Amino acid sequence: MDDILSLDNIKKYSWHLKVMGAYVQQPTPAIVGLDLQTIIASNDAAALYPTSIIYSNIGFDTIRHRVYDTHIIRNILRLIEGTFKDKENNPAIIDSALNGFTTAIGTITKEYFKNKSVQNKKEAYEFTITYYPMLLKKILTYHGKLDDIFNPKDDQTYVLLKSCLYPILEAITWLNPNNNGYNQLLVNYVFFNEDFIKSPQDIYILEEINSTKSRFKKYSFADGISIFENYIVNPYGVLFDKHKNNLAYDVKLLMDALANRRIVKNQMLVLYSITNHWAKLSQESLSFFDGLDNSNDYKLTSEQANQILTEIRDDQDRKSRIDTLMEIEWYHKNTGITALKFGKLRSVQFKIIQEGIKVAANSAYGIFGLITWPFASPLIGNAITNAGKIYGIKLFQAVTVDVLGKIENTRDD
């Protein structure tokens, strides 16, 4: 590379800017008779990423703290702390620390390449062993106290925290072979709380990650978990405001979008049902459509909707279907087409609209990983995909235990 630290390369190869993509798995069909004791199933959550965003209250305006896995970042912090402690009496310790860090991050990067599919490995490796040691050097050569960086009070120390220490911690977390793809500390806290409490450890938190008031702190075990109780804990290692304290703007948008999608989808389904069973409608019901005009806003009455659904033998929730059908405007006379053709046309239109909302909602996480967007945040993007993955796994585990329990009870009976 001509300029290994060019802005383009920073955007391309920085590990702290990476966002995990969506995981798509094709269901495995069961081979009947191969093994009667084997149960093969596929679990599919509806609107997984939008649901994850809503459930965890994920948004640019609700993200608060970044929690790190202690066992992953402890060594780099010890290196930094030890260097600051001894550099005044032993200036050579800075070069020694940088050489050790460069070797270590190079090693874990090569190990990462063995297990992951990465493009331009040579360039990515050269960038990694150049860029992150450069950031560390800026930290280690700071003439003030380390606490000034952890608790910045001016522009210089704020840059050292957010533009140097933070990328280093994120890169190490991403590349470390002990990283399971989620924050082990918080997953243990949520799902394995008894074991978590039995093994107390210091807790490292970069507080107010999206603010100019950011600060890095090491908490005792008791103080750390007391902080968790005040926020929504995300399995990627991020704490978000609780809904009652601060509802995320993105959550509001998604809730409105999904609510609108349900309305449009229901309209599509009821129109599809009616137009596909049009021949079953009586002349009286057909006359309902011809009698619609501006006096009733082109809408069917409750009685008319109920009669139509009864004649086509629509067995869905009747009240919901009636309410949905009553909201559809039949202004087919103004267009010069029949009510049947109008119904089919509107059904197709509603299908396109609801699918468009679905795609947009399910892609909402992606924009946070788009580094050209002013509000991009890899932490938020990864929090969304991670929540979907972890909660999806736990949901399927719960469903599996329930199903197997019922099977076992049936056998006992």
Order of alpha helices (4+ residues) and beta strands (2+ residues): alpha-alpha-beta-alpha-alpha-alpha-alpha-alpha-alpha-alpha-alpha-beta-beta-alpha-beta-beta-alpha-alpha-alpha-alpha-alpha-alpha-alpha
